[in-house]
Amino acid sequence: MAERPHLFVHAGFPKTGSSALQYWLDTNTAALAQAGVSYPRGPSAADAPGRITSGNGKPLSHYLSPPLRRPGFDAAAFDESFRRFYLATDKHKILVSSEQIGSHATDMLQTFKQDVVPDVELTFVVFLRDLYGSARSKWMQGVKRTAWTMGFDEYVASHAPTAVHKLKSMAQILGPDNVRVLHYDSVAADIVGALLEAIGVDKAIGGGISRPGLVNRSLTSAETRVLIECSRRHGQRRIARLLSDHFMDRHPDRVSTHLPDPAIVDMLAEKFSAEIRWVNNTFFGGRGVFGAGGREPSTPGGGAEMKEEEVWSEVALLLADALAAQLGPERSLDDIRNKTGRRQPGPVASRKTQ
């Protein structure tokens, strides 16, 4: 009797290296195929060759999480389209990856297992990050992309480990043996190798991770303080994105050493002790692998921290370039103020009348 296909679903929880991992997968489909793994390249790979992609699992993420669906999504036709695109292969192993799969609805995961792939061996693979690092990364993303102005201590006071709750849903529907949990903090130096081992492939084919030119790095402490202060003044997401992208684009390798706050680590350990215990008992044989987080610096010290004044200088130069583009050779600052309705009497207007 023919062996059942084995579908591995990488449900990338946020801020666990999915961008770098999916870039490697998109650019190494031939090596994966030689190792017996089919990784059908999705639309995001075709649209963005050589850049960060969102993996090949967007259709599955939309099926599993109805709020992600766009108008016209046909759930009734998903069964046939999924099997045609992903399962029509002579490879025994099929790999699907998307960060958004982690936001699945429990009932849709049950339906997917029972109705879409009942004849397929189904295994989910997830990277799970310690609570402190996960919370800080989510907060940092909010500062960069949505103009958050709250401090990390304020954010973490209301933080909930949603990844653990979603992991419980996966274990409930699929069974714990069909969910492979990789401790991100332990394997961050080689996430490709960790994933390959999890799906039963020799990690030697992984080599190193070829990263795209722009990596979604965390901001330095100085960059973060400047961005928050700017967001307090304008409150606009698009400006926060513009400034954070400017920092990352100009300095993709700039790093900052962050020293975790022991009080916050202790608070998370106490508040979520039941969740920590469940993860370790269910997936790590009771060993204390997953936790609130360590107290060591997030990155090794490497030179002096940049000063806040340096970041303000970068912002000033960016704004000067933008202002010059807005003014052009013939326009004055008053022209822009009149157009935006924000003109106020002041030194500039006074000088014009002198």
C-alpha beads as a LAMMPS data file, in Angstrom:
LAMMPS data file: protein, C-alpha beads

354 atoms
353 bonds

1 atom types
1 bond types

-500.0 500.0 xlo xhi
-500.0 500.0 ylo yhi
-500.0 500.0 zlo zhi

Masses

1 110.0

Atoms # bond

1 1 1 0.000 0.000 0.000
2 1 1 1.305 3.452 -0.939
3 1 1 2.591 5.584 1.903
4 1 1 0.329 8.484 2.820
5 1 1 1.632 11.951 1.936
6 1 1 2.987 13.825 4.947
7 1 1 1.951 17.478 5.095
8 1 1 4.089 19.668 7.332
9 1 1 2.590 23.062 8.163
10 1 1 4.975 25.671 9.539
11 1 1 2.634 27.919 11.523
12 1 1 5.067 30.730 12.189
13 1 1 4.194 32.576 15.360
14 1 1 5.088 36.305 15.152
15 1 1 8.706 37.384 15.615
16 1 1 10.260 33.917 15.400
17 1 1 12.396 34.345 12.294
18 1 1 9.694 33.540 9.738
19 1 1 10.875 36.152 7.210
20 1 1 14.436 34.807 7.049
21 1 1 13.229 31.212 7.082
22 1 1 10.698 31.731 4.296
23 1 1 13.270 33.583 2.200
24 1 1 15.525 30.523 2.454
25 1 1 12.667 28.174 1.555
26 1 1 11.653 30.281 -1.455
27 1 1 15.198 30.299 -2.811
28 1 1 16.034 26.649 -2.113
29 1 1 13.094 24.720 -3.556
30 1 1 15.449 22.638 -5.712
31 1 1 17.515 21.514 -2.714
32 1 1 14.336 20.677 -0.825
33 1 1 13.011 18.672 -3.784
34 1 1 16.249 16.666 -3.925
35 1 1 15.719 15.885 -0.242
36 1 1 12.197 14.645 -0.984
37 1 1 10.268 17.741 0.106
38 1 1 7.856 19.681 -2.092
39 1 1 7.648 23.406 -1.291
40 1 1 5.240 24.908 -3.851
41 1 1 6.229 28.516 -4.361
42 1 1 3.322 30.797 -3.550
43 1 1 2.287 34.174 -5.007
44 1 1 4.403 36.151 -2.534
45 1 1 7.522 34.410 -3.833
46 1 1 6.636 35.144 -7.449
47 1 1 5.896 38.780 -6.660
48 1 1 9.037 39.422 -4.652
49 1 1 11.991 37.385 -5.941
50 1 1 15.054 37.874 -3.767
51 1 1 13.172 39.822 -1.110
52 1 1 11.259 39.050 2.063
53 1 1 8.175 36.940 1.348
54 1 1 5.301 35.749 3.495
55 1 1 5.775 32.081 2.652
56 1 1 3.642 29.851 0.455
57 1 1 0.733 29.305 2.837
58 1 1 -1.407 32.406 2.405
59 1 1 -4.410 30.492 0.949
60 1 1 -4.345 28.092 3.893
61 1 1 -4.063 30.936 6.405
62 1 1 -7.121 32.610 4.868
63 1 1 -9.068 29.365 5.035
64 1 1 -8.141 28.746 8.674
65 1 1 -8.694 32.349 9.792
66 1 1 -11.872 33.869 8.255
67 1 1 -11.035 37.476 9.325
68 1 1 -8.072 37.356 6.925
69 1 1 -10.223 36.501 3.918
70 1 1 -10.635 38.994 1.122
71 1 1 -13.899 39.527 -0.785
72 1 1 -14.459 36.672 -3.215
73 1 1 -12.735 33.995 -1.138
74 1 1 -14.551 30.730 -1.897
75 1 1 -14.271 28.426 1.102
76 1 1 -16.349 25.774 -0.668
77 1 1 -13.818 25.526 -3.497
78 1 1 -10.809 25.489 -1.164
79 1 1 -10.664 21.698 -0.860
80 1 1 -10.067 21.144 -4.566
81 1 1 -7.753 24.132 -5.061
82 1 1 -5.617 23.204 -2.039
83 1 1 -5.170 19.612 -3.124
84 1 1 -4.404 20.640 -6.706
85 1 1 -1.763 23.221 -5.761
86 1 1 -0.104 21.589 -2.740
87 1 1 -0.702 17.835 -2.893
88 1 1 -0.300 17.110 -6.622
89 1 1 3.331 16.013 -6.279
90 1 1 5.358 12.824 -6.326
91 1 1 7.187 13.902 -3.162
92 1 1 6.245 12.175 0.068
93 1 1 6.690 15.331 2.153
94 1 1 4.978 18.657 1.474
95 1 1 5.868 21.836 3.356
96 1 1 3.556 24.834 3.758
97 1 1 4.654 27.960 5.634
98 1 1 2.864 31.107 6.753
99 1 1 3.079 33.274 9.844
100 1 1 -0.669 33.908 9.675
101 1 1 -1.553 30.225 10.056
102 1 1 -0.828 30.703 13.753
103 1 1 -3.980 32.848 14.028
104 1 1 -6.239 29.945 12.997
105 1 1 -9.771 29.415 14.278
106 1 1 -10.114 26.125 16.159
107 1 1 -13.224 25.015 14.273
108 1 1 -11.589 25.706 10.901
109 1 1 -8.520 23.672 11.849
110 1 1 -10.826 20.787 12.764
111 1 1 -12.622 21.112 9.415
112 1 1 -9.320 21.260 7.521
113 1 1 -8.105 18.072 9.174
114 1 1 -11.350 16.123 8.732
115 1 1 -12.646 17.373 5.379
116 1 1 -9.709 18.713 3.346
117 1 1 -6.820 16.354 4.193
118 1 1 -8.381 13.274 5.844
119 1 1 -6.077 10.972 3.865
120 1 1 -2.896 12.913 4.649
121 1 1 -0.578 12.654 7.644
122 1 1 -0.704 16.166 9.129
123 1 1 1.976 17.708 11.354
124 1 1 2.272 21.302 12.524
125 1 1 5.697 22.798 13.273
126 1 1 5.985 25.949 15.376
127 1 1 8.763 28.064 16.830
128 1 1 7.869 29.237 20.333
129 1 1 9.696 32.154 21.893
130 1 1 10.152 32.856 25.606
131 1 1 7.544 35.250 26.992
132 1 1 9.772 38.286 27.563
133 1 1 11.359 38.235 24.119
134 1 1 8.016 37.588 22.444
135 1 1 6.316 40.459 24.270
136 1 1 9.142 42.887 23.599
137 1 1 9.235 42.018 19.901
138 1 1 5.470 42.544 19.584
139 1 1 5.776 45.883 21.381
140 1 1 8.654 46.892 19.123
141 1 1 6.597 46.007 16.059
142 1 1 3.784 48.196 17.367
143 1 1 6.175 51.112 17.809
144 1 1 7.549 50.666 14.289
145 1 1 4.384 49.920 12.335
146 1 1 1.429 51.405 14.233
147 1 1 2.896 54.472 15.989
148 1 1 2.569 53.111 19.516
149 1 1 3.775 55.536 22.170
150 1 1 3.368 53.391 25.295
151 1 1 6.477 52.163 27.032
152 1 1 7.314 48.469 27.177
153 1 1 6.481 48.240 30.881
154 1 1 3.001 49.622 30.179
155 1 1 2.458 47.221 27.277
156 1 1 3.647 44.111 29.070
157 1 1 1.302 44.756 32.011
158 1 1 -1.630 43.743 29.787
159 1 1 0.261 41.241 27.617
160 1 1 -1.201 37.765 27.083
161 1 1 0.751 34.838 25.556
162 1 1 -1.543 34.279 22.574
163 1 1 0.945 31.858 20.998
164 1 1 0.494 29.444 23.911
165 1 1 -3.295 29.615 23.577
166 1 1 -3.058 28.849 19.844
167 1 1 -0.641 26.025 20.607
168 1 1 -3.232 24.498 22.944
169 1 1 -5.763 24.648 20.119
170 1 1 -3.374 22.817 17.775
171 1 1 -2.665 20.137 20.369
172 1 1 -6.385 19.679 21.042
173 1 1 -7.282 19.165 17.366
174 1 1 -4.185 17.396 16.039
175 1 1 -2.902 15.702 19.177
176 1 1 0.365 16.724 20.890
177 1 1 2.356 14.123 18.942
178 1 1 1.427 15.878 15.696
179 1 1 2.655 19.287 16.862
180 1 1 6.417 19.772 16.893
181 1 1 7.456 22.707 19.054
182 1 1 10.896 24.229 18.558
183 1 1 12.169 26.550 21.275
184 1 1 13.122 29.622 19.274
185 1 1 15.555 30.992 21.857
186 1 1 17.525 27.726 21.723
187 1 1 17.704 27.409 17.918
188 1 1 17.682 31.051 16.736
189 1 1 21.237 30.732 15.406
190 1 1 20.102 28.053 12.912
191 1 1 16.353 28.153 12.380
192 1 1 16.689 26.563 8.937
193 1 1 18.525 23.573 10.371
194 1 1 15.999 23.274 13.191
195 1 1 13.065 23.235 10.760
196 1 1 14.746 20.695 8.486
197 1 1 15.403 18.368 11.413
198 1 1 11.776 18.760 12.529
199 1 1 10.533 17.510 9.144
200 1 1 13.071 14.690 8.998
201 1 1 15.561 16.176 6.531
202 1 1 19.341 16.309 6.918
203 1 1 20.017 19.865 8.054
204 1 1 23.304 19.842 6.138
205 1 1 21.371 21.007 3.066
206 1 1 20.514 24.204 4.938
207 1 1 23.920 25.804 4.928
208 1 1 23.654 29.412 6.068
209 1 1 20.680 31.704 5.802
210 1 1 20.961 34.055 2.835
211 1 1 19.172 37.115 4.123
212 1 1 17.638 39.806 1.924
213 1 1 19.169 43.258 2.015
214 1 1 16.539 44.685 4.368
215 1 1 15.843 42.655 7.475
216 1 1 13.029 43.520 9.840
217 1 1 15.386 44.170 12.731
218 1 1 14.550 45.692 16.085
219 1 1 15.343 49.347 16.555
220 1 1 18.127 50.460 18.841
221 1 1 17.235 52.070 22.157
222 1 1 17.984 55.525 20.766
223 1 1 15.985 54.915 17.579
224 1 1 13.056 53.666 19.651
225 1 1 13.017 56.723 21.922
226 1 1 13.168 59.083 18.947
227 1 1 10.437 57.238 17.051
228 1 1 8.111 57.250 20.077
229 1 1 8.656 60.985 20.583
230 1 1 7.889 61.633 16.914
231 1 1 4.752 59.485 17.104
232 1 1 3.542 61.465 20.117
233 1 1 3.549 64.551 17.908
234 1 1 1.994 63.182 14.710
235 1 1 0.175 59.970 15.756
236 1 1 0.230 58.605 12.201
237 1 1 1.087 55.011 11.344
238 1 1 2.442 55.829 7.906
239 1 1 4.961 58.291 9.343
240 1 1 6.085 55.791 11.981
241 1 1 6.578 53.229 9.213
242 1 1 8.464 55.711 7.060
243 1 1 10.870 56.612 9.862
244 1 1 11.430 53.037 11.059
245 1 1 11.938 51.828 7.472
246 1 1 14.415 54.668 6.981
247 1 1 16.432 53.536 10.014
248 1 1 16.387 49.881 8.927
249 1 1 17.088 50.606 5.261
250 1 1 20.079 52.834 5.943
251 1 1 21.469 50.685 8.753
252 1 1 20.247 47.068 8.323
253 1 1 23.048 45.675 10.495
254 1 1 22.785 48.163 13.347
255 1 1 22.236 46.310 16.626
256 1 1 21.570 47.319 20.187
257 1 1 22.234 45.317 23.316
258 1 1 19.068 45.050 25.397
259 1 1 19.281 43.996 29.034
260 1 1 16.004 42.379 30.159
261 1 1 14.273 43.900 33.177
262 1 1 14.427 41.232 35.947
263 1 1 11.222 42.563 37.533
264 1 1 9.286 42.060 34.290
265 1 1 10.785 38.591 33.778
266 1 1 9.718 37.606 37.305
267 1 1 6.231 39.046 36.774
268 1 1 5.754 37.042 33.567
269 1 1 7.074 33.865 35.211
270 1 1 4.575 34.177 38.063
271 1 1 1.592 35.394 36.035
272 1 1 1.880 32.687 33.382
273 1 1 3.332 29.834 35.424
274 1 1 0.478 27.507 34.385
275 1 1 1.075 28.158 30.676
276 1 1 4.828 27.654 31.057
277 1 1 4.302 24.395 32.931
278 1 1 1.814 23.110 30.323
279 1 1 4.195 23.761 27.416
280 1 1 7.147 22.105 29.136
281 1 1 5.122 19.089 30.303
282 1 1 3.416 18.598 26.937
283 1 1 6.299 19.128 24.526
284 1 1 9.591 19.008 26.439
285 1 1 9.158 16.074 28.809
286 1 1 8.796 18.302 31.860
287 1 1 12.165 19.977 31.322
288 1 1 12.310 23.744 31.857
289 1 1 12.991 24.617 28.225
290 1 1 10.297 27.250 27.669
291 1 1 9.959 30.072 30.174
292 1 1 9.554 33.747 30.908
293 1 1 13.007 34.536 29.553
294 1 1 16.581 34.938 30.678
295 1 1 18.373 37.895 32.171
296 1 1 21.336 37.943 29.830
297 1 1 21.701 40.665 27.137
298 1 1 19.732 39.976 23.958
299 1 1 22.804 40.597 21.792
300 1 1 26.497 40.507 22.668
301 1 1 28.071 43.856 23.379
302 1 1 29.813 45.215 20.324
303 1 1 30.974 48.785 20.631
304 1 1 29.412 51.896 22.083
305 1 1 25.677 52.459 21.853
306 1 1 24.688 55.148 19.389
307 1 1 23.532 58.430 20.870
308 1 1 20.047 59.839 20.604
309 1 1 21.460 63.010 19.035
310 1 1 22.725 60.948 16.108
311 1 1 19.238 59.613 15.439
312 1 1 17.682 63.076 15.651
313 1 1 20.248 64.222 13.080
314 1 1 19.121 61.431 10.735
315 1 1 15.485 62.456 11.196
316 1 1 16.328 66.113 10.557
317 1 1 18.138 65.275 7.315
318 1 1 15.244 63.075 6.176
319 1 1 12.759 65.862 6.888
320 1 1 14.967 68.404 5.126
321 1 1 15.007 66.224 2.008
322 1 1 11.234 65.753 2.194
323 1 1 10.669 69.489 2.673
324 1 1 12.897 70.325 -0.270
325 1 1 10.928 67.908 -2.442
326 1 1 7.649 69.467 -1.296
327 1 1 8.767 73.059 -1.833
328 1 1 10.458 72.647 -5.170
329 1 1 12.385 75.535 -6.687
330 1 1 9.490 78.026 -6.756
331 1 1 7.318 77.310 -3.726
332 1 1 7.652 78.794 -0.265
333 1 1 6.836 77.379 3.140
334 1 1 3.761 79.623 3.182
335 1 1 2.452 77.834 0.072
336 1 1 2.469 74.525 1.928
337 1 1 0.892 76.048 5.036
338 1 1 -1.897 77.602 2.968
339 1 1 -2.552 74.296 1.200
340 1 1 -2.724 72.297 4.417
341 1 1 -4.642 74.971 6.319
342 1 1 -2.002 75.038 9.035
343 1 1 -0.585 78.509 8.475
344 1 1 -0.058 80.450 11.665
345 1 1 1.424 83.909 12.142
346 1 1 5.020 83.689 13.201
347 1 1 8.561 84.671 12.349
348 1 1 8.382 83.299 8.803
349 1 1 5.262 85.297 7.927
350 1 1 6.662 88.420 9.582
351 1 1 9.873 88.270 7.596
352 1 1 7.900 88.097 4.378
353 1 1 6.230 91.454 5.081
354 1 1 9.421 93.241 6.031

Bonds

1 1 1 2
2 1 2 3
3 1 3 4
4 1 4 5
5 1 5 6
6 1 6 7
7 1 7 8
8 1 8 9
9 1 9 10
10 1 10 11
11 1 11 12
12 1 12 13
13 1 13 14
14 1 14 15
15 1 15 16
16 1 16 17
17 1 17 18
18 1 18 19
19 1 19 20
20 1 20 21
21 1 21 22
22 1 22 23
23 1 23 24
24 1 24 25
25 1 25 26
26 1 26 27
27 1 27 28
28 1 28 29
29 1 29 30
30 1 30 31
31 1 31 32
32 1 32 33
33 1 33 34
34 1 34 35
35 1 35 36
36 1 36 37
37 1 37 38
38 1 38 39
39 1 39 40
40 1 40 41
41 1 41 42
42 1 42 43
43 1 43 44
44 1 44 45
45 1 45 46
46 1 46 47
47 1 47 48
48 1 48 49
49 1 49 50
50 1 50 51
51 1 51 52
52 1 52 53
53 1 53 54
54 1 54 55
55 1 55 56
56 1 56 57
57 1 57 58
58 1 58 59
59 1 59 60
60 1 60 61
61 1 61 62
62 1 62 63
63 1 63 64
64 1 64 65
65 1 65 66
66 1 66 67
67 1 67 68
68 1 68 69
69 1 69 70
70 1 70 71
71 1 71 72
72 1 72 73
73 1 73 74
74 1 74 75
75 1 75 76
76 1 76 77
77 1 77 78
78 1 78 79
79 1 79 80
80 1 80 81
81 1 81 82
82 1 82 83
83 1 83 84
84 1 84 85
85 1 85 86
86 1 86 87
87 1 87 88
88 1 88 89
89 1 89 90
90 1 90 91
91 1 91 92
92 1 92 93
93 1 93 94
94 1 94 95
95 1 95 96
96 1 96 97
97 1 97 98
98 1 98 99
99 1 99 100
100 1 100 101
101 1 101 102
102 1 102 103
103 1 103 104
104 1 104 105
105 1 105 106
106 1 106 107
107 1 107 108
108 1 108 109
109 1 109 110
110 1 110 111
111 1 111 112
112 1 112 113
113 1 113 114
114 1 114 115
115 1 115 116
116 1 116 117
117 1 117 118
118 1 118 119
119 1 119 120
120 1 120 121
121 1 121 122
122 1 122 123
123 1 123 124
124 1 124 125
125 1 125 126
126 1 126 127
127 1 127 128
128 1 128 129
129 1 129 130
130 1 130 131
131 1 131 132
132 1 132 133
133 1 133 134
134 1 134 135
135 1 135 136
136 1 136 137
137 1 137 138
138 1 138 139
139 1 139 140
140 1 140 141
141 1 141 142
142 1 142 143
143 1 143 144
144 1 144 145
145 1 145 146
146 1 146 147
147 1 147 148
148 1 148 149
149 1 149 150
150 1 150 151
151 1 151 152
152 1 152 153
153 1 153 154
154 1 154 155
155 1 155 156
156 1 156 157
157 1 157 158
158 1 158 159
159 1 159 160
160 1 160 161
161 1 161 162
162 1 162 163
163 1 163 164
164 1 164 165
165 1 165 166
166 1 166 167
167 1 167 168
168 1 168 169
169 1 169 170
170 1 170 171
171 1 171 172
172 1 172 173
173 1 173 174
174 1 174 175
175 1 175 176
176 1 176 177
177 1 177 178
178 1 178 179
179 1 179 180
180 1 180 181
181 1 181 182
182 1 182 183
183 1 183 184
184 1 184 185
185 1 185 186
186 1 186 187
187 1 187 188
188 1 188 189
189 1 189 190
190 1 190 191
191 1 191 192
192 1 192 193
193 1 193 194
194 1 194 195
195 1 195 196
196 1 196 197
197 1 197 198
198 1 198 199
199 1 199 200
200 1 200 201
201 1 201 202
202 1 202 203
203 1 203 204
204 1 204 205
205 1 205 206
206 1 206 207
207 1 207 208
208 1 208 209
209 1 209 210
210 1 210 211
211 1 211 212
212 1 212 213
213 1 213 214
214 1 214 215
215 1 215 216
216 1 216 217
217 1 217 218
218 1 218 219
219 1 219 220
220 1 220 221
221 1 221 222
222 1 222 223
223 1 223 224
224 1 224 225
225 1 225 226
226 1 226 227
227 1 227 228
228 1 228 229
229 1 229 230
230 1 230 231
231 1 231 232
232 1 232 233
233 1 233 234
234 1 234 235
235 1 235 236
236 1 236 237
237 1 237 238
238 1 238 239
239 1 239 240
240 1 240 241
241 1 241 242
242 1 242 243
243 1 243 244
244 1 244 245
245 1 245 246
246 1 246 247
247 1 247 248
248 1 248 249
249 1 249 250
250 1 250 251
251 1 251 252
252 1 252 253
253 1 253 254
254 1 254 255
255 1 255 256
256 1 256 257
257 1 257 258
258 1 258 259
259 1 259 260
260 1 260 261
261 1 261 262
262 1 262 263
263 1 263 264
264 1 264 265
265 1 265 266
266 1 266 267
267 1 267 268
268 1 268 269
269 1 269 270
270 1 270 271
271 1 271 272
272 1 272 273
273 1 273 274
274 1 274 275
275 1 275 276
276 1 276 277
277 1 277 278
278 1 278 279
279 1 279 280
280 1 280 281
281 1 281 282
282 1 282 283
283 1 283 284
284 1 284 285
285 1 285 286
286 1 286 287
287 1 287 288
288 1 288 289
289 1 289 290
290 1 290 291
291 1 291 292
292 1 292 293
293 1 293 294
294 1 294 295
295 1 295 296
296 1 296 297
297 1 297 298
298 1 298 299
299 1 299 300
300 1 300 301
301 1 301 302
302 1 302 303
303 1 303 304
304 1 304 305
305 1 305 306
306 1 306 307
307 1 307 308
308 1 308 309
309 1 309 310
310 1 310 311
311 1 311 312
312 1 312 313
313 1 313 314
314 1 314 315
315 1 315 316
316 1 316 317
317 1 317 318
318 1 318 319
319 1 319 320
320 1 320 321
321 1 321 322
322 1 322 323
323 1 323 324
324 1 324 325
325 1 325 326
326 1 326 327
327 1 327 328
328 1 328 329
329 1 329 330
330 1 330 331
331 1 331 332
332 1 332 333
333 1 333 334
334 1 334 335
335 1 335 336
336 1 336 337
337 1 337 338
338 1 338 339
339 1 339 340
340 1 340 341
341 1 341 342
342 1 342 343
343 1 343 344
344 1 344 345
345 1 345 346
346 1 346 347
347 1 347 348
348 1 348 349
349 1 349 350
350 1 350 351
351 1 351 352
352 1 352 353
353 1 353 354
